[in-house]
Amino acid sequence: MKMTFTPIASATTLLAFIRPPVHQNPKRLCLTKQKWHPSITSCPPSPRSVCLATAADAQTQSSSSSKYDDLVQWFLAADEDCYLSSKIEIRPSTRGGLETGGYGAFASEDVSRGELLMKIPRKCCVTLDDALNDNECGAAFQGLMEKAGPGSETVILAGYLAKEYLLLQEYDRRLAEGSSPDDDSEMRRLSKIKFGPYLRTLPWKRGVNAQEHVLFWDNDYVDTLLKGSLAYEDAVEIRSSVTYATKILNGIIAPVVRKARGEG
């Protein structure tokens, strides 16, 4: 029987399922659904005081800015054909800030018609070739694409990015515990994750850079808030496709991540 995937709008719809690893429970699957009950506000209520929340927001913004600086530095050093105009800066959106607009690229000066602002070679783009030629999961991804056919490309890309992100999280955990990038062959391998600086800027958690999606909702809320609307059928179809894709991808990337964690 040939498996099929409904084409998913973007990799973000599957990446919304990724949760940073919890090492106290080695049996936890790498891909798990995060649930939260939606409300009128864009973020869940917090018991913190306004002062603490403000300080946390400032710290988050500073940390995010540093990640984007690292991304730009990585990009410019990745290939001699990379180019980013000095007129371009990455900063919080002026349309509501982090709560509603996230980060974006803005022109800091007037731009002339036809002026080159950036040049991004294929080498710096995440492509299907990266996934299919991956040393750890490439063969499995190729097999998945042959079986699933149209619609599988986005799932494979999402699976590849999820695997790389989870390995990056393991690398960060080891660094926090006192390891160095040259401690052993595994650390040296993890330190060379190709798109590491890019992965660190993605909104992996709900609310980061105004990240919101129906995938975060409980089934009851999908029915309560969307049933009877034009969006309901699409929401159910996306959630069903992503749930199925997540089960398939767990079988491909979970063994690699568990091995990196020393779990088998």
C-alpha positions as CSV (number, residue, x, y, z in Angstrom):
1,M,0.0,0.0,0.0
2,K,1.4,3.4,-1.0
3,M,1.4,6.0,1.8
4,T,0.5,9.6,0.8
5,F,0.8,13.0,2.5
6,T,-1.5,15.9,2.0
7,P,0.9,18.8,1.0
8,I,1.6,20.9,4.1
9,A,1.8,24.6,3.6
10,S,5.2,25.0,5.2
11,A,7.7,23.2,7.4
12,T,6.6,25.4,10.3
13,T,3.4,23.4,10.6
14,L,5.5,20.3,11.4
15,L,8.2,22.1,13.4
16,A,5.5,23.3,15.8
17,F,5.6,19.7,17.1
18,I,9.2,19.8,18.2
19,R,9.9,20.1,21.9
20,P,13.4,20.5,23.4
21,P,14.6,17.2,24.8
22,V,13.8,16.3,28.4
23,H,16.8,14.2,29.6
24,Q,15.2,13.1,32.9
25,N,13.0,10.8,30.8
26,P,15.0,8.8,28.2
27,K,11.8,7.1,26.9
28,R,10.3,10.4,25.7
29,L,9.8,10.6,22.0
30,C,11.7,13.3,20.1
31,L,8.6,14.7,18.4
32,T,5.7,15.5,20.7
33,K,2.7,17.7,20.3
34,Q,2.6,20.8,22.5
35,K,-0.9,21.7,23.7
36,W,-2.4,24.9,25.1
37,H,-5.8,26.3,25.4
38,P,-6.2,29.4,23.1
39,S,-7.7,32.5,24.6
40,I,-8.3,36.1,23.5
41,T,-4.7,37.1,24.2
42,S,-1.8,35.8,22.1
43,C,0.1,34.4,25.1
44,P,-1.1,32.3,28.0
45,P,-1.5,34.1,31.3
46,S,1.5,34.2,33.6
47,P,1.8,34.4,37.3
48,R,4.8,36.6,37.1
49,S,4.6,40.2,38.1
50,V,4.7,42.9,35.4
51,C,8.2,43.9,36.4
52,L,9.5,40.4,36.1
53,A,7.7,40.0,32.8
54,T,9.2,43.2,31.4
55,A,12.7,42.1,32.5
56,A,12.2,38.8,30.8
57,D,11.0,40.4,27.6
58,A,14.1,42.6,27.5
59,Q,16.3,39.6,28.1
60,T,14.6,37.6,25.4
61,Q,15.0,40.5,22.9
62,S,18.7,40.8,23.7
63,S,19.2,37.0,23.3
64,S,17.3,37.0,20.0
65,S,19.3,39.9,18.7
66,S,22.5,38.1,19.4
67,K,21.2,35.0,17.6
68,Y,20.4,37.1,14.5
69,D,23.9,38.7,14.7
70,D,25.4,35.2,14.8
71,L,23.2,34.2,11.8
72,V,24.4,37.2,9.7
73,Q,28.1,36.4,10.6
74,W,27.6,32.7,9.7
75,F,26.0,33.7,6.4
76,L,28.7,36.1,5.3
77,A,31.4,33.6,6.1
78,A,29.7,30.6,4.5
79,D,30.5,31.4,0.9
80,E,32.3,34.1,-1.0
81,D,29.2,34.8,-3.1
82,C,27.2,35.7,0.0
83,Y,26.3,39.3,0.2
84,L,24.2,41.5,2.6
85,S,24.0,45.2,2.1
86,S,25.1,47.4,5.1
87,K,21.7,49.1,4.6
88,I,19.9,46.0,5.9
89,E,19.4,45.3,9.6
90,I,17.5,42.6,11.5
91,R,15.5,43.9,14.4
92,P,12.1,43.6,16.1
93,S,9.2,44.7,13.9
94,T,8.0,48.2,14.5
95,R,4.5,47.0,14.0
96,G,3.9,45.9,17.6
97,G,7.3,44.5,18.5
98,L,8.0,40.9,19.5
99,E,4.4,40.3,20.7
100,T,2.9,40.7,17.3
101,G,5.5,41.2,14.7
102,G,8.6,39.2,15.6
103,Y,11.9,40.0,13.9
104,G,12.3,41.1,10.3
105,A,14.8,42.6,7.9
106,F,14.6,46.4,7.4
107,A,16.3,49.0,5.3
108,S,18.2,51.4,7.6
109,E,18.7,53.9,4.7
110,D,17.0,54.8,1.4
111,V,17.4,52.2,-1.3
112,S,17.9,53.0,-4.9
113,R,15.8,51.3,-7.6
114,G,17.7,48.1,-8.7
115,E,20.2,48.2,-5.8
116,L,21.4,44.8,-4.7
117,L,20.5,44.2,-1.1
118,M,21.4,40.6,-0.6
119,K,22.7,37.6,-2.5
120,I,22.0,34.1,-1.1
121,P,23.7,31.2,-2.9
122,R,22.1,27.8,-2.9
123,K,24.8,26.6,-0.5
124,C,23.2,28.6,2.3
125,C,19.7,27.5,1.6
126,V,18.1,24.4,3.2
127,T,17.1,22.2,0.3
128,L,15.8,18.8,-0.3
129,D,19.3,17.8,-1.3
130,D,20.5,18.4,2.2
131,A,17.9,16.0,3.6
132,L,18.4,13.3,1.0
133,N,22.2,13.4,1.3
134,D,22.2,13.5,5.1
135,N,24.7,10.9,6.4
136,E,22.4,9.8,9.2
137,C,18.9,9.9,7.7
138,G,19.3,10.5,4.0
139,A,18.7,6.9,2.9
140,A,15.5,6.7,5.0
141,F,14.3,10.0,3.7
142,Q,14.8,8.8,0.1
143,G,12.8,5.7,0.9
144,L,10.1,7.8,2.4
145,M,9.9,10.0,-0.7
146,E,9.7,7.0,-3.0
147,K,6.8,5.5,-0.9
148,A,4.9,8.7,-0.2
149,G,5.3,10.6,-3.5
150,P,3.9,14.2,-3.8
151,G,3.6,16.0,-0.5
152,S,6.5,14.2,1.1
153,E,9.1,16.8,0.3
154,T,8.0,19.3,2.9
155,V,7.7,16.5,5.5
156,I,11.2,15.3,4.7
157,L,12.6,18.8,5.0
158,A,10.8,19.3,8.3
159,G,12.1,16.0,9.6
160,Y,15.7,16.9,8.6
161,L,15.5,20.3,10.3
162,A,13.9,18.7,13.4
163,K,16.7,16.2,13.6
164,E,19.4,18.8,13.3
165,Y,17.7,21.0,15.8
166,L,17.4,18.3,18.4
167,L,21.1,17.4,17.9
168,L,21.9,21.1,18.4
169,Q,20.0,21.0,21.6
170,E,22.1,18.0,22.7
171,Y,25.2,19.9,21.8
172,D,24.1,22.9,23.9
173,R,23.3,20.7,26.8
174,R,26.7,19.2,26.8
175,L,28.3,22.6,26.6
176,A,26.3,23.7,29.6
177,E,27.5,20.7,31.6
178,G,31.1,21.6,30.9
179,S,32.0,19.8,27.7
180,S,34.0,21.4,25.0
181,P,33.6,21.2,21.2
182,D,36.8,19.1,21.0
183,D,36.1,16.6,23.8
184,D,35.3,13.7,21.6
185,S,34.2,12.7,18.1
186,E,30.6,13.1,18.9
187,M,31.0,16.7,20.2
188,R,33.1,17.6,17.1
189,R,30.4,16.2,14.9
190,L,27.6,18.1,16.8
191,S,29.6,21.3,16.7
192,K,29.5,21.3,12.8
193,I,25.8,21.1,12.3
194,K,25.5,22.9,9.0
195,F,22.6,25.3,9.6
196,G,23.1,25.7,13.4
197,P,22.9,29.6,13.5
198,Y,19.8,29.5,11.3
199,L,18.1,26.8,13.5
200,R,18.7,28.9,16.6
201,T,16.6,31.7,15.1
202,L,13.5,29.6,14.3
203,P,10.4,30.0,16.5
204,W,10.4,26.5,17.9
205,K,8.2,27.4,20.8
206,R,4.7,28.9,20.9
207,G,4.7,32.6,21.3
208,V,8.3,33.2,20.1
209,N,8.3,35.8,17.4
210,A,4.5,35.8,17.6
211,Q,4.4,32.1,16.7
212,E,0.8,30.8,16.7
213,H,-0.8,27.9,14.9
214,V,-3.9,25.7,15.1
215,L,-1.5,22.8,15.8
216,F,-1.0,24.0,19.3
217,W,-4.7,23.7,20.1
218,D,-6.5,20.9,21.8
219,N,-9.1,19.0,19.7
220,D,-11.9,20.5,21.8
221,Y,-10.9,24.0,21.0
222,V,-10.6,23.3,17.3
223,D,-14.2,22.0,17.4
224,T,-15.4,24.8,19.6
225,L,-13.8,27.7,17.8
226,L,-13.7,26.6,14.2
227,K,-16.4,24.1,13.6
228,G,-18.9,25.6,11.1
229,S,-16.4,28.0,9.7
230,L,-14.5,27.7,6.4
231,A,-11.3,27.1,8.3
232,Y,-12.5,24.0,10.1
233,E,-11.9,21.4,7.3
234,D,-8.4,22.8,6.6
235,A,-7.5,22.8,10.3
236,V,-8.6,19.2,10.8
237,E,-6.8,18.1,7.6
238,I,-3.5,19.8,8.6
239,R,-3.6,18.4,12.1
240,S,-4.3,14.9,10.8
241,S,-1.5,15.1,8.2
242,V,1.0,16.4,10.7
243,T,0.1,13.7,13.3
244,Y,0.6,11.0,10.7
245,A,3.9,12.6,9.5
246,T,5.2,12.9,13.0
247,K,4.7,9.2,13.6
248,I,6.6,8.4,10.5
249,L,9.4,10.8,11.2
250,N,9.8,9.5,14.8
251,G,10.9,6.2,13.3
252,I,13.6,7.9,11.2
253,I,15.1,10.6,13.4
254,A,14.5,9.3,17.0
255,P,17.2,6.6,16.9
256,V,19.8,9.2,15.7
257,V,18.8,11.6,18.5
258,R,18.8,8.9,21.2
259,K,22.2,7.7,20.1
260,A,23.6,11.3,20.4
261,R,22.1,11.5,23.9
262,G,23.8,8.2,24.8
263,E,20.5,6.4,25.2
264,G,21.2,3.6,22.9
